[in-house]
Amino acid sequence: MASRPDNNWIMRRRFVLGCFMLLAAGLLVRAVQLQVFQHDFLRGQGDQRHQRTVAIPAHRGDLTDRHGEPLAISTPIHSVTGIPEDLLDARDRIAEIASVIGVSADALLQRVEKAASRQSEFVYLARHVNPDVADAVRSLRVPGLSLMREYRRYYPTGNASAHVVGFTDIDDRGREGMEMAYEDWLSGKPGLRRVVRDLNGRQIEGIGTLREAEPGRDLALSIDKQLQFFADRALTEAIEEHKAESASMVVLDVVTGEVLAMANYPSYNPNRVSERTGAKQRNRSITDVFEPGSTMKPFTIAAALMSGKFQTDDIVYTSPGAYRIGKYEVRDTSDYGWLDLGGIIKKSSNVGVSKVATQLEPTQMWSVFDQLGFGHPTGSAFPGEVAGYFNHPTLWHHVEQATLSYGYGISVSALQLARAYAAIANDGVMPQISFVKVGTAPEGEQVMPREIAAQLRVMLEAAVSDEGTGKFARIPGYRVAGKTGTSHRAQQGGYAEDRYVSVFAGFAPASNPRFAAVVVVHDPTGGQHYGGQVAAPVFSSVMANTLRLQDIEPDNVATERLRAESTDKAPVLKLQEGDAS
């Protein structure tokens, strides 16, 4: 007969069953709590660890020259990124990551910890890395470590067009030049998408796009890439030959106002971040001003003709080559005797132009200079453009009207001077400056009568003849008009006797002007310093290439043929030292 279980055994059995029932009840309660009451919170925590909102980089618009040749393009590149919390969980591998991307382990750990303390979901570890670094990062397989695709700007023309094009920063935002001026046009709008990543931070699934990326728009600039190279090379050669400090050159279409070339020395390579510093990156053609010397004389003569007090055949007595105004004396380098207005331009007579200027009302002269844009920005919208310096006549010193007539007491930029000469070339209509290629030329401003502009063109063409100061600006087969200028550089307390600014401003072909250009060379120390010696040959070289590239027919073939037939060899051109102003 079987024995009955004792009471102890029954109590133990009931206790064990009770424990299991309590455990089951606890599990049931916990399950209800997790699945019902904490479902949204826990799902969010899981998503935070495996789902990420990733930016879709937008392609920046390209910059091209007027013929569609690339000046600035965007190329894809990778940056190294990380999830701070995940990287801290794998801090024992921080040293490996640091070694691959080329930073110290301590600095990298501090960056990650700082990002984590701000509760950032994302931190850059290295920007724009080389492909071999990107491959090494992939092979590490560190949780939270990943690569992000971005774009880096590349500038095919390097130094040649750096000052016009400018550059972008590491975040692809324009920081200089046209990259900065047209930032809103060129920059796209990044998109957003949700992705799922595995424990190693690799993307394993795309959930969906929250916002599509909008690429930036391309922009065709007005400059000609080939002409830009010619201008850059010509300035470099002039700097080397004349041992100068710096130089600038501007080439304009006189009708449309388009900047076909703008070069400066020294320059920099925008592809190298280390070179984007200091004076090299300054666009001197727009940001720097200088006293233009005798290149202002044509505008003084324009004021004289517009006043009605002078005619082109009026003559002025310049002997003995000096003219005293109070305690000041204006001098020429030679005694030119009697000169008509054209002769004053041709011989670059300071005495002659001063005597003309002092017979004008100050407001008459100021009004013409003001209309030609001196003392005002050109309206190009280029970053950093300056207005120059030009006083109102109520502030003029008693000798200032005379010195202004030959380019002292006024400061201009190379672009301002080029635009004023373009007005003479364009029948007195001053064009609107544009760094962007234009279709239909915008209407310019009539700043002087057509007939006076025509008279000035004749005078300026004579200044480039064999007897003029600008003979080295001549171009075989073409008629050229222009004016030299040489000024002493200002310094504290006055002017430096042995430091100069050499200038040439002109246009071609003179029979039907299409292009105007200005060359400015600062501090030539190689033995020559006159504008006709230093700047005029640069003008000749670059303008010749401009006419060739634009397929402009020669307008002076007969004269060149006669000159060639009159001698067995090319004539030796000696500078007339009439341009010492």
C-alpha positions as CSV (number, residue, x, y, z in Angstrom):
1,M,0.0,0.0,0.0
2,A,1.5,3.3,-1.1
3,S,2.3,5.8,1.4
4,R,0.8,9.3,1.3
5,P,3.1,12.4,0.8
6,D,4.0,14.1,3.9
7,N,3.1,17.7,4.5
8,N,6.6,19.0,4.0
9,W,6.8,17.7,0.5
10,I,3.4,19.2,-0.4
11,M,4.5,22.6,1.0
12,R,7.7,22.5,-1.1
13,R,5.8,21.6,-4.2
14,R,3.3,24.4,-3.6
15,F,6.2,26.9,-3.0
16,V,7.9,26.0,-6.3
17,L,4.7,26.2,-8.2
18,G,4.0,29.6,-6.6
19,C,7.4,30.8,-7.6
20,F,6.9,29.8,-11.2
21,M,3.5,31.4,-11.2
22,L,5.0,34.7,-9.8
23,L,7.8,34.6,-12.3
24,A,5.4,34.0,-15.2
25,A,3.2,36.8,-13.9
26,G,6.2,39.1,-13.7
27,L,7.3,38.2,-17.2
28,L,3.7,38.9,-18.4
29,V,3.6,42.3,-16.7
30,R,7.0,43.2,-18.1
31,A,6.0,42.1,-21.6
32,V,2.9,44.2,-21.4
33,Q,4.9,47.2,-20.1
34,L,7.5,46.9,-22.9
35,Q,5.1,46.1,-25.7
36,V,2.3,48.5,-24.7
37,F,3.5,51.3,-22.4
38,Q,7.1,51.7,-23.5
39,H,6.8,50.6,-27.2
40,D,7.3,54.0,-28.7
41,F,10.2,54.9,-26.5
42,L,12.0,51.6,-27.1
43,R,11.4,51.7,-30.8
44,G,12.8,55.2,-30.9
45,Q,15.9,54.1,-29.0
46,G,16.4,51.3,-31.5
47,D,16.0,53.6,-34.4
48,Q,18.5,56.0,-32.9
49,R,21.1,53.2,-32.8
50,H,20.5,51.9,-36.3
51,Q,18.6,54.5,-38.3
52,R,20.3,57.8,-39.3
53,T,19.2,60.8,-41.2
54,V,21.9,61.3,-43.8
55,A,22.5,64.4,-45.9
56,I,22.5,64.0,-49.7
57,P,25.2,66.4,-50.9
58,A,24.1,68.7,-53.7
59,H,26.4,69.2,-56.8
60,R,27.6,72.8,-57.0
61,G,27.1,74.4,-60.4
62,D,30.2,74.7,-62.7
63,L,31.8,77.9,-63.7
64,T,32.9,78.1,-67.3
65,D,34.5,80.7,-69.6
66,R,32.5,82.4,-72.4
67,H,33.1,79.4,-74.7
68,G,32.0,76.8,-72.2
69,E,35.6,75.8,-71.1
70,P,35.7,74.8,-67.4
71,L,37.0,77.2,-64.8
72,A,35.6,75.6,-61.7
73,I,34.1,72.1,-61.4
74,S,33.1,69.8,-58.5
75,T,34.5,66.3,-58.1
76,P,33.2,63.7,-55.7
77,I,35.3,62.9,-52.6
78,H,34.9,61.2,-49.3
79,S,35.1,62.5,-45.7
80,V,35.5,60.3,-42.6
81,T,32.6,60.6,-40.2
82,G,31.5,58.9,-37.0
83,I,28.7,58.4,-34.5
84,P,30.2,59.7,-31.2
85,E,28.5,57.3,-28.8
86,D,29.4,54.3,-30.9
87,L,33.0,55.5,-31.2
88,L,33.3,55.9,-27.4
89,D,32.0,52.4,-27.0
90,A,34.9,51.3,-29.2
91,R,37.5,53.7,-27.7
92,D,40.1,51.1,-27.7
93,R,40.3,51.5,-31.5
94,I,40.5,55.3,-31.6
95,A,44.3,55.0,-32.0
96,E,43.8,52.9,-35.2
97,I,41.5,55.4,-36.7
98,A,43.8,58.3,-35.8
99,S,46.7,56.5,-37.4
100,V,44.8,56.0,-40.7
101,I,43.5,59.6,-41.0
102,G,46.8,61.2,-39.8
103,V,45.9,62.9,-36.5
104,S,46.9,62.3,-32.9
105,A,44.8,59.8,-30.9
106,D,44.4,62.2,-28.1
107,A,43.1,65.0,-30.4
108,L,40.7,62.6,-32.1
109,L,39.4,61.3,-28.7
110,Q,38.8,64.8,-27.5
111,R,36.8,65.7,-30.6
112,V,34.6,62.6,-30.3
113,E,34.0,63.2,-26.5
114,K,33.2,66.9,-27.2
115,A,30.6,65.8,-29.9
116,A,29.1,63.2,-27.5
117,S,28.8,65.8,-24.7
118,R,26.8,67.9,-27.0
119,Q,24.6,64.8,-27.8
120,S,25.6,65.1,-31.5
121,E,24.6,62.2,-33.7
122,F,27.4,62.9,-36.1
123,V,31.0,64.2,-36.1
124,Y,33.5,64.8,-38.9
125,L,36.8,63.1,-38.2
126,A,38.6,64.0,-41.5
127,R,37.4,66.0,-44.5
128,H,38.2,65.4,-48.1
129,V,40.5,62.4,-47.7
130,N,42.5,60.7,-50.5
131,P,41.1,57.5,-52.0
132,D,43.7,55.3,-50.3
133,V,42.7,56.8,-46.9
134,A,39.1,56.1,-47.7
135,D,39.9,52.4,-48.5
136,A,41.8,52.1,-45.3
137,V,38.9,53.5,-43.2
138,R,36.6,50.9,-44.9
139,S,38.8,48.1,-43.9
140,L,38.9,49.0,-40.2
141,R,35.2,48.0,-39.7
142,V,34.9,50.0,-36.5
143,P,31.4,50.4,-35.2
144,G,30.1,54.0,-35.8
145,L,32.9,54.8,-38.3
146,S,31.8,55.6,-41.8
147,L,32.5,57.5,-45.0
148,M,30.4,60.4,-46.4
149,R,30.4,61.4,-50.0
150,E,31.0,65.1,-50.6
151,Y,32.2,67.4,-53.4
152,R,35.5,69.3,-53.7
153,R,36.1,72.2,-56.0
154,Y,38.8,71.9,-58.7
155,Y,40.1,74.8,-60.8
156,P,41.6,73.7,-64.1
157,T,43.2,77.0,-64.9
158,G,45.1,77.3,-61.6
159,N,46.9,80.6,-61.1
160,A,45.7,82.2,-64.4
161,S,42.1,83.0,-63.4
162,A,42.3,82.6,-59.7
163,H,41.4,86.2,-58.9
164,V,38.3,86.2,-61.0
165,V,37.0,82.8,-60.2
166,G,37.9,82.7,-56.5
167,F,37.5,79.6,-54.4
168,T,35.2,77.7,-52.0
169,D,35.9,76.6,-48.4
170,I,35.9,73.1,-47.2
171,D,32.1,73.2,-46.9
172,D,31.8,74.2,-50.6
173,R,30.7,77.7,-49.9
174,G,32.1,80.5,-52.0
175,R,34.8,82.6,-50.2
176,E,36.3,84.8,-53.0
177,G,35.7,86.0,-56.5
178,M,32.8,84.8,-58.6
179,E,32.4,81.8,-56.3
180,M,31.4,84.2,-53.6
181,A,29.5,86.7,-55.7
182,Y,27.2,84.0,-57.1
183,E,27.0,81.7,-54.1
184,D,23.2,81.5,-54.2
185,W,23.2,80.7,-57.9
186,L,26.0,78.1,-57.8
187,S,25.2,76.3,-54.5
188,G,22.6,73.6,-54.5
189,K,20.3,72.5,-51.7
190,P,21.3,69.3,-49.9
191,G,18.8,66.5,-49.6
192,L,18.0,64.2,-46.7
193,R,17.4,60.4,-46.5
194,R,16.9,57.8,-43.8
195,V,19.2,54.8,-43.7
196,V,19.7,51.7,-41.5
197,R,23.3,51.0,-40.4
198,D,24.8,47.8,-39.0
199,L,26.9,47.5,-35.9
200,N,30.0,48.6,-37.9
201,G,28.2,51.8,-39.1
202,R,27.9,50.6,-42.6
203,Q,24.7,51.4,-44.5
204,I,22.7,48.2,-45.1
205,E,19.3,49.6,-46.1
206,G,17.8,52.8,-47.3
207,I,14.4,53.6,-45.8
208,G,13.4,56.5,-47.9
209,T,14.3,60.0,-49.2
210,L,13.0,62.8,-47.1
211,R,14.1,65.6,-49.5
212,E,15.7,65.4,-52.9
213,A,19.0,67.3,-53.4
214,E,18.8,70.2,-55.7
215,P,22.0,70.8,-57.8
216,G,23.3,74.3,-58.3
217,R,23.2,76.1,-61.6
218,D,26.1,76.5,-64.0
219,L,27.3,80.0,-64.8
220,A,29.2,81.1,-67.9
221,L,31.6,83.9,-67.1
222,S,32.6,86.7,-69.5
223,I,36.3,85.9,-69.5
224,D,38.1,84.0,-72.3
225,K,40.2,81.2,-70.9
226,Q,42.9,81.5,-73.6
227,L,43.1,85.2,-73.3
228,Q,43.4,84.9,-69.5
229,F,46.4,82.7,-70.0
230,F,48.0,85.2,-72.3
231,A,47.4,88.1,-69.9
232,D,48.8,86.1,-66.9
233,R,51.9,85.1,-68.8
234,A,52.5,88.7,-70.2
235,L,52.3,90.1,-66.7
236,T,54.6,87.5,-65.3
237,E,57.2,88.2,-68.0
238,A,56.9,92.0,-67.4
239,I,57.5,91.4,-63.6
240,E,60.6,89.4,-64.3
241,E,62.0,91.7,-66.9
242,H,61.5,94.9,-64.9
243,K,61.9,93.4,-61.4
244,A,58.6,94.9,-60.4
245,E,56.6,94.3,-57.2
246,S,53.1,93.7,-58.7
247,A,51.0,94.2,-61.8
248,S,47.4,94.1,-63.0
249,M,45.7,94.0,-66.4
250,V,42.1,94.3,-67.5
251,V,40.6,93.7,-71.0
252,L,37.1,94.8,-71.7
253,D,34.6,94.6,-74.6
254,V,33.9,98.3,-75.1
255,V,30.2,97.7,-76.2
256,T,29.0,94.9,-73.9
257,G,31.2,95.9,-70.9
258,E,32.2,92.2,-70.5
259,V,35.5,91.5,-68.7
260,L,37.4,89.3,-71.2
261,A,40.5,89.0,-69.1
262,M,41.6,90.2,-65.6
263,A,45.0,89.1,-64.4
264,N,47.1,90.1,-61.4
265,Y,50.6,89.4,-60.2
266,P,51.3,87.9,-57.7
267,S,48.7,85.2,-58.0
268,Y,48.0,81.9,-56.3
269,N,46.8,78.4,-57.1
270,P,43.3,78.0,-55.7
271,N,43.7,74.2,-55.7
272,R,46.2,74.6,-52.9
273,V,44.7,75.7,-49.6
274,S,48.1,76.8,-48.3
275,E,48.4,79.5,-51.0
276,R,45.0,81.1,-50.2
277,T,46.5,83.6,-47.8
278,G,47.8,87.2,-47.7
279,A,48.3,89.6,-50.6
280,K,48.4,86.9,-53.2
281,Q,44.6,86.3,-53.2
282,R,43.8,90.0,-53.5
283,N,42.3,91.0,-56.9
284,R,44.4,94.1,-57.3
285,S,42.5,95.2,-60.5
286,I,39.5,95.9,-58.3
287,T,40.6,96.3,-54.7
288,D,43.8,98.4,-55.2
289,V,43.9,102.0,-56.3
290,F,46.8,104.1,-57.7
291,E,47.4,107.6,-59.1
292,P,47.0,107.1,-62.9
293,G,49.4,109.8,-64.0
294,S,49.2,111.0,-67.6
295,T,46.4,108.5,-68.5
296,M,44.1,111.1,-67.1
297,K,45.1,113.8,-69.6
298,P,42.5,112.7,-72.3
299,F,39.7,113.3,-69.8
300,T,41.0,116.8,-69.0
301,I,41.0,117.5,-72.7
302,A,37.5,116.1,-72.9
303,A,36.4,118.5,-70.2
304,A,38.1,121.4,-72.1
305,L,36.3,120.6,-75.3
306,M,32.9,120.0,-73.5
307,S,33.3,123.4,-71.8
308,G,33.1,125.2,-75.1
309,K,36.2,127.2,-74.3
310,F,38.6,125.1,-76.4
311,Q,38.7,123.7,-79.9
312,T,41.0,120.8,-81.0
313,D,43.2,123.2,-83.0
314,D,43.7,125.7,-80.2
315,I,47.4,126.0,-79.2
316,V,49.0,126.3,-75.9
317,Y,52.5,127.7,-75.2
318,T,54.5,125.3,-73.0
319,S,58.0,126.9,-73.1
320,P,60.3,126.8,-71.3
321,G,58.9,123.4,-70.2
322,A,57.9,124.7,-66.7
323,Y,54.8,126.4,-65.3
324,R,54.6,127.9,-61.8
325,I,51.4,127.9,-59.8
326,G,52.0,129.8,-56.6
327,K,54.9,128.1,-54.9
328,Y,54.5,124.9,-57.0
329,E,56.1,124.2,-60.3
330,V,54.8,121.9,-63.0
331,R,57.5,120.6,-65.3
332,D,57.9,118.7,-68.7
333,T,60.9,116.6,-69.5
334,S,61.5,118.7,-72.6
335,D,60.6,122.2,-74.0
336,Y,57.8,121.4,-76.5
337,G,57.0,125.0,-77.4
338,W,53.5,125.5,-79.0
339,L,51.2,122.5,-78.8
340,D,47.6,122.0,-79.9
341,L,45.4,119.9,-77.7
342,G,46.3,116.7,-79.7
343,G,50.0,117.6,-79.3
344,I,49.5,117.9,-75.5
345,I,48.3,114.3,-75.5
346,K,50.9,113.1,-78.0
347,K,53.9,114.6,-76.1
348,S,52.2,114.1,-72.7
349,S,52.9,117.7,-71.7
350,N,52.2,118.4,-68.0
351,V,52.6,122.1,-68.6
352,G,50.2,122.1,-71.5
353,V,47.4,120.2,-69.8
354,S,47.8,122.2,-66.6
355,K,47.4,125.5,-68.5
356,V,44.2,124.1,-70.1
357,A,42.8,122.8,-66.8
358,T,43.3,126.1,-64.9
359,Q,41.2,127.9,-67.5
360,L,38.2,125.7,-66.7
361,E,35.7,126.1,-63.9
362,P,36.5,123.5,-61.2
363,T,33.0,122.1,-61.4
364,Q,33.3,121.7,-65.2
365,M,36.3,119.4,-64.8
366,W,34.9,117.6,-61.8
367,S,31.6,116.9,-63.6
368,V,33.3,115.2,-66.5
369,F,35.5,113.1,-64.2
370,D,32.5,112.2,-62.1
371,Q,30.5,111.2,-65.1
372,L,33.3,108.9,-66.2
373,G,32.9,107.0,-62.9
374,F,35.9,108.1,-61.0
375,G,35.2,108.1,-57.3
376,H,32.4,105.5,-57.7
377,P,32.4,101.7,-57.9
378,T,31.9,100.3,-61.4
379,G,28.8,98.4,-60.3
380,S,30.3,95.1,-61.2
381,A,29.1,93.5,-57.9
382,F,32.5,91.9,-57.6
383,P,33.4,91.3,-53.9
384,G,35.8,93.9,-52.5
385,E,35.4,96.5,-55.3
386,V,36.6,99.9,-54.2
387,A,35.3,103.4,-55.2
388,G,38.7,105.0,-55.4
389,Y,39.4,108.5,-54.2
390,F,38.3,111.8,-55.9
391,N,37.5,114.9,-54.0
392,H,34.7,117.3,-54.7
393,P,36.0,120.7,-56.0
394,T,34.9,122.4,-52.8
395,L,37.8,120.5,-51.1
396,W,40.4,121.2,-53.8
397,H,43.6,122.9,-52.9
398,H,44.5,125.8,-55.2
399,V,47.0,123.7,-57.2
400,E,44.9,120.5,-57.2
401,Q,43.0,121.3,-60.4
402,A,46.4,121.4,-62.2
403,T,47.7,118.2,-60.7
404,L,44.4,116.4,-61.3
405,S,44.7,117.2,-65.0
406,Y,47.8,114.9,-65.2
407,G,46.7,112.2,-62.7
408,Y,47.8,113.2,-59.2
409,G,45.4,113.8,-56.3
410,I,43.1,111.1,-57.7
411,S,43.1,107.4,-57.1
412,V,41.5,104.8,-59.4
413,S,41.4,101.1,-59.9
414,A,42.5,99.4,-63.1
415,L,38.9,98.4,-63.8
416,Q,37.7,102.0,-63.4
417,L,40.3,103.3,-65.8
418,A,39.6,100.6,-68.4
419,R,35.9,101.5,-68.3
420,A,36.6,105.2,-68.8
421,Y,38.7,104.4,-71.9
422,A,36.0,102.1,-73.1
423,A,33.7,105.1,-73.1
424,I,36.0,107.0,-75.4
425,A,36.2,104.0,-77.7
426,N,32.4,103.5,-77.6
427,D,31.4,106.9,-79.0
428,G,31.2,108.4,-75.5
429,V,28.9,105.6,-74.1
430,M,30.2,104.0,-70.9
431,P,29.3,100.3,-70.8
432,Q,28.0,98.4,-67.8
433,I,30.7,96.1,-66.4
434,S,29.9,92.4,-66.4
435,F,31.8,89.4,-65.3
436,V,29.1,87.2,-66.7
437,K,28.7,86.4,-70.4
438,V,25.9,88.6,-71.8
439,G,23.7,88.1,-74.8
440,T,22.3,91.5,-75.7
441,A,24.5,94.3,-74.6
442,P,22.8,96.4,-71.9
443,E,22.3,100.0,-72.6
444,G,25.3,102.1,-71.4
445,E,25.4,105.7,-70.3
446,Q,26.3,108.6,-72.6
447,V,29.0,110.4,-70.7
448,M,30.4,112.6,-73.4
449,P,29.2,113.7,-76.9
450,R,30.0,111.4,-79.8
451,E,32.0,114.0,-81.7
452,I,34.3,114.7,-78.7
453,A,34.9,111.0,-78.2
454,A,35.8,110.8,-81.9
455,Q,38.3,113.7,-81.5
456,L,39.9,112.1,-78.5
457,R,40.3,108.8,-80.4
458,V,42.3,110.7,-83.1
459,M,44.5,112.3,-80.4
460,L,45.1,109.0,-78.7
461,E,46.0,107.2,-81.9
462,A,48.6,109.9,-82.5
463,A,50.0,109.2,-79.1
464,V,50.8,105.6,-80.3
465,S,52.6,106.9,-83.4
466,D,56.4,107.0,-84.0
467,E,56.5,110.4,-82.4
468,G,54.2,109.6,-79.4
469,T,55.1,108.2,-76.0
470,G,53.1,105.0,-76.5
471,K,54.8,103.7,-79.6
472,F,55.6,100.4,-78.0
473,A,51.9,99.7,-77.8
474,R,51.6,99.4,-81.6
475,I,50.4,96.1,-83.1
476,P,51.5,95.2,-86.6
477,G,48.5,95.4,-89.0
478,Y,46.2,97.3,-86.6
479,R,45.6,100.9,-85.7
480,V,46.0,101.4,-81.9
481,A,45.0,104.3,-79.7
482,G,46.1,104.8,-76.1
483,K,48.0,106.8,-73.5
484,T,51.0,106.1,-71.3
485,G,51.1,107.2,-67.7
486,T,53.9,107.3,-65.1
487,S,53.4,108.4,-61.5
488,H,55.6,108.5,-58.4
489,R,54.3,106.3,-55.7
490,A,52.8,108.1,-52.7
491,Q,54.5,107.6,-49.3
492,Q,54.1,109.1,-45.9
493,G,54.9,112.8,-46.2
494,G,54.9,113.0,-50.0
495,Y,56.1,111.0,-53.0
496,A,59.0,108.6,-53.4
497,E,61.5,109.9,-55.9
498,D,62.6,106.4,-56.9
499,R,59.4,104.4,-56.9
500,Y,56.9,104.5,-59.8
501,V,53.6,103.2,-61.1
502,S,53.8,102.5,-64.9
503,V,50.5,102.5,-66.8
504,F,49.2,102.2,-70.3
505,A,45.5,102.5,-71.2
506,G,44.2,102.1,-74.7
507,F,41.9,100.4,-77.2
508,A,42.0,98.7,-80.7
509,P,41.4,98.6,-83.5
510,A,41.3,102.4,-83.6
511,S,39.2,102.6,-86.8
512,N,36.3,100.7,-85.1
513,P,37.2,100.1,-81.4
514,R,36.2,96.7,-80.0
515,F,38.4,96.2,-77.0
516,A,39.9,98.4,-74.3
517,A,42.7,97.4,-71.9
518,V,44.7,98.8,-69.0
519,V,48.1,97.6,-67.8
520,V,49.4,98.7,-64.4
521,V,52.9,97.8,-63.1
522,H,54.0,98.8,-59.6
523,D,57.6,99.5,-58.6
524,P,59.6,98.5,-61.6
525,T,63.3,98.5,-60.5
526,G,65.0,97.0,-63.6
527,G,66.2,100.3,-64.9
528,Q,63.1,101.4,-66.9
529,H,60.0,102.9,-65.3
530,Y,58.1,104.9,-67.9
531,G,54.6,103.6,-68.8
532,G,55.7,103.6,-72.5
533,Q,58.6,101.3,-71.6
534,V,57.1,99.0,-69.1
535,A,53.3,98.8,-69.6
536,A,52.9,99.5,-73.3
537,P,54.6,96.4,-74.5
538,V,52.3,94.2,-72.3
539,F,49.3,96.0,-73.8
540,S,50.6,95.3,-77.3
541,S,51.2,91.6,-76.7
542,V,47.9,90.9,-75.0
543,M,45.8,93.1,-77.3
544,A,47.3,91.4,-80.3
545,N,46.1,88.0,-79.0
546,T,42.7,89.5,-78.2
547,L,42.3,90.7,-81.8
548,R,43.4,87.3,-83.1
549,L,41.2,85.2,-80.8
550,Q,38.2,87.4,-81.6
551,D,39.0,87.2,-85.4
552,I,39.2,90.9,-85.9
553,E,40.3,91.9,-89.4
554,P,43.5,94.1,-89.6
555,D,42.7,97.8,-90.3
556,N,46.3,99.0,-91.0
557,V,47.8,96.7,-93.6
558,A,48.7,99.4,-96.1
559,T,50.6,101.5,-93.5
560,E,52.5,98.4,-92.3
561,R,53.4,97.5,-95.9
562,L,54.8,101.0,-96.5
563,R,56.7,100.9,-93.3
564,A,58.2,97.5,-94.2
565,E,59.1,98.7,-97.8
566,S,60.8,101.9,-96.5
567,T,63.5,100.0,-94.6
568,D,65.4,96.7,-94.8
569,K,64.8,96.0,-91.1
570,A,62.3,97.0,-88.5
571,P,62.9,100.5,-87.1
572,V,64.5,100.8,-83.7
573,L,61.9,102.6,-81.4
574,K,63.3,105.0,-78.9
575,L,61.1,106.3,-76.1
576,Q,60.2,109.9,-76.0
577,E,60.8,110.9,-72.4
578,G,57.7,113.1,-72.4
579,D,55.8,110.9,-70.0
580,A,57.4,111.6,-66.7
581,S,54.2,112.7,-65.1
